[in-house]
Amino acid sequence: MAFLLFIHNAIIFYVSLSPIYIMLTDTTIIYKLIYIAFLVFLRLHWYLNNNKCIITQLQNKLMDLDEKTGNRDPCDILFDEYNTNKGKIYVYYIIFALTVTLMKL
C-alpha cells in the first residue's frame, strides 16, 4: 500500500507543480507536450471511470474508506480529514494548468 500512496502522491505533485515549473523556467516543447498529454489522459481517465480516479478507489478500498471519499492529499492526512467533494477543485486546476502550458508553447 505504501508504494501505491507514493505513486499517487508523485502524480499529484507532478500535476500540481509542473505549471509553476513551466511558468518560471524555459522548458522544452517536449516536456510541455508530455504534460498536456498527461493532463488530457488524466481527465479522460476520470471521465471514463465515473469521475473517479482508479488509484484513489484502490487506496480507499485498501484503507476500508467509503467509496465517496476523494483523494486524501497531505493536508487531509495531516488534519485527519476525509473530503468527499474535491473533484471540482481538481478539474478547475487541470483547466488552469492546461491554459498556462498552452500559453507557454
Contacts in CASP RR format, 6 or more apart in sequence:
PFRMAT RR
TARGET T0000
AUTHOR 0000-0000-0000
METHOD contacts of the structure
MODEL  1
MAFLLFIHNAIIFYVSLSPIYIMLTDTTIIYKLIYIAFLVFLRLHWYLNN
NKCIITQLQNKLMDLDEKTGNRDPCDILFDEYNTNKGKIYVYYIIFALTV
TLMKL
1 59 0 8 1.000
1 62 0 8 1.000
1 63 0 8 1.000
4 55 0 8 1.000
4 58 0 8 1.000
4 59 0 8 1.000
4 62 0 8 1.000
5 59 0 8 1.000
7 55 0 8 1.000
8 55 0 8 1.000
8 56 0 8 1.000
8 59 0 8 1.000
8 71 0 8 1.000
9 73 0 8 1.000
9 74 0 8 1.000
11 55 0 8 1.000
12 71 0 8 1.000
12 73 0 8 1.000
14 38 0 8 1.000
15 38 0 8 1.000
15 39 0 8 1.000
15 42 0 8 1.000
15 93 0 8 1.000
15 94 0 8 1.000
15 97 0 8 1.000
16 93 0 8 1.000
18 35 0 8 1.000
18 97 0 8 1.000
18 101 0 8 1.000
19 96 0 8 1.000
19 97 0 8 1.000
19 100 0 8 1.000
19 101 0 8 1.000
21 27 0 8 1.000
22 31 0 8 1.000
22 32 0 8 1.000
22 35 0 8 1.000
22 100 0 8 1.000
22 101 0 8 1.000
22 104 0 8 1.000
23 100 0 8 1.000
23 104 0 8 1.000
27 104 0 8 1.000
29 105 0 8 1.000
32 101 0 8 1.000
32 104 0 8 1.000
32 105 0 8 1.000
35 97 0 8 1.000
35 101 0 8 1.000
36 98 0 8 1.000
36 101 0 8 1.000
36 102 0 8 1.000
39 94 0 8 1.000
39 97 0 8 1.000
39 98 0 8 1.000
39 101 0 8 1.000
40 98 0 8 1.000
42 94 0 8 1.000
43 91 0 8 1.000
43 94 0 8 1.000
45 53 0 8 1.000
45 54 0 8 1.000
46 52 0 8 1.000
46 53 0 8 1.000
49 57 0 8 1.000
51 87 0 8 1.000
52 70 0 8 1.000
53 71 0 8 1.000
56 70 0 8 1.000
56 71 0 8 1.000
57 67 0 8 1.000
59 65 0 8 1.000
59 71 0 8 1.000
59 72 0 8 1.000
60 66 0 8 1.000
60 67 0 8 1.000
60 69 0 8 1.000
60 70 0 8 1.000
65 82 0 8 1.000
66 82 0 8 1.000
66 84 0 8 1.000
68 84 0 8 1.000
69 82 0 8 1.000
69 83 0 8 1.000
69 84 0 8 1.000
70 82 0 8 1.000
70 83 0 8 1.000
70 84 0 8 1.000
70 86 0 8 1.000
70 87 0 8 1.000
71 83 0 8 1.000
71 86 0 8 1.000
71 90 0 8 1.000
72 81 0 8 1.000
72 82 0 8 1.000
72 83 0 8 1.000
75 81 0 8 1.000
76 82 0 8 1.000
76 83 0 8 1.000
END
